Amino acid sequence: MDFLTLAENRFSVRDFLNKEIEKEKMDKILKAAQIAPTAKNNQPQKIYILKSKEAIDKIRDITVCAFNAPVVLLICADSDISWKSPFEPEYNSGEMDASIVATHIMLEAFEQGIGSVWVRRFDVAKTKEAFNLPSNISPICLIPMGYSAEGVKPTERHFQNKEIKDFVIEI
């Protein structure tokens, strides 16, 4: 499948089978995270794979948006190694880099037949505390993932795209 077809067909899944993701598939998903472009290739992403009963219970206590996924990836950025702008001292690339990584993860997951959804509806402070994250590690998003339940399909909003002319400005 070409990239545009893959990107167009991938959609957010919020209902999963209780089926483990095979190691070979997870390895490919993590490889996609490894090769994602990041500022200066600093690779500040930290990915916590939440799949033990204890970890899944913790994340489900923090957010209703973990759904019934058998695996939830907690995508974080390490501020100690993210790129810092020489023009804006308060800016670092961690959130942007982790977002690029998360996108690569979701696209490769779809390629592997694994459904996923990007989630930002969670309490960062509670998440840091629950998973004992150091101060330099910032949770950016969650990616609940697994095999899609029977009959899962994209929502109508998935097909609602602005016209290219509505967001592109040529100067």
N, C-alpha and C positions, 0 to 999 in steps of 0.2 A: 504494500500500500504506500502511495507517495505521502509526503509530509502533510500537504494541505488536506488530503482526504482523512488522514489520521486525526489531525487537529480539529477538523470539522465534525467528525463522528464521535470523538471523545465527549462525554458528558458527566455531570455530577451524579454520583450514585449515593443513595442514602438508605439502602436496604440491602443487606448482605447475607449470603449463606454462611452457615457455621462450618466453614471448610478452611483448612490451613493453606496458606500460600506456600508452594513448593520452594525449596532453597534455591534452585536454579533460577527461578523467576525473580525471587527477591534479590539475588545476586545481580541480575541484569538491571533491575530497578535501581539498586544502589550504585551500579556502574554509571548509569545515567546521571546520578547525583554527583559522582566523582568528576565527570568530564564536563559538567555545566560551566559556562563561562562566569567568572567572578572578577571583580576589580583587581587588577594586577595579578590575577590568578592566586590571590592570597588564600582562597578556599576557607572562609571563616565558618562554613556551615558545620553544625553539630546535629546529628540525627539520632534521636532516641527512638528505638523500636519498642513500642509498648505492646506486648502480647501475652505476658503472664497474666493470670487471673487477677493478681494483686494490682498490677499496673493498669489493666483495663478497668477494674473497679474504681481506682483512683481517678482516672480521667473521666469516667462516666459520672462520678460525683461532682466533678468540676464543670462539666458541660453536658447538655442534652444532645449536643451535636457530635458526639462520638458514635451515635447511632448504635447499631448492633454489629459493628465491624469487628472482625477477629483480630485485626492489627490496626493500631493507630500510630502513625509516625509523628513525632513531635519534632518539628523543624525549628532549629535555633540558630542564632548567630553569636559568634565569639567576638566581643568588642576588642579583645586584646590583639587580635590578628586581622580584623577587617581594615580595609583601606581608609585612611583619613584624608580629607581634602585639605590641600595647602591654602585654599581660598576661603574655606568656611570651616574653621577649626572645630565647630560642634558637629560637623557632618561626618558620618562614617558609612561605609557601603554595606554594612552587615544585613540590614533588612532587605535591601535590593538584591544582594547576592543570594540570600536564603530564599527569596521569592523566585529567582531564576532557577535555583536548584529544585524547589518544589514543583515548578512547572515541568522541568525535565522528568522528575519522578512520576508525575501524573500521566505524562504522555507515554513514557515507557511502560508504565503499569497497564495502560490501555492496550498497548501493543502486545502485552503478555496475557491479555484477557482478564485483567484485574481491574475492577471498578474502584473509583476513588472520589473524594470530594475535598475541596479546600475549605478549611474552617478557621475563622478568626474569632468566633463567639465563645471565648473562654477567658477566665480571670487569670491574667499573667502572674500576679503575685501568688495566688493559690497554687498555680502550676509549678512555679519555681520552688515553693515550699514543699509541695507533695513529692516532687522528684529530686529534692535536695540539690538544686542547680546552683552553681557558684555565681557570684555577682556579675562576672563578665559574660555569662551565658544568658541571652535574651530569647525567650520563646517568640517565634514569629507566626507560626501557623500549625495547625494540626492537619494531617491527612489520614482520615479513616479510610481503610482500604480492605478489599477482599473480593471474592467472587460475587457478582451481582445476583440478587435473589431473582427468582422466576418472575418474568413480566416487567422487570424494571425498564423504564424507558426515559428519555429526556423530557424535562418539563417544556411547556410551550415557550417559555422565555429563552430556552436554549436556541431557538430558531429565530429570535428577534435580534437582528444585527443592524446597526446603523449603516447607512450608505457610506462608502469610502469617502466620498466628497464631504461628508458631514464631520469628519475628524482629521482630514489631511489638508494642510495648508502649504501650498507651494509658493516660495518667495523667490 
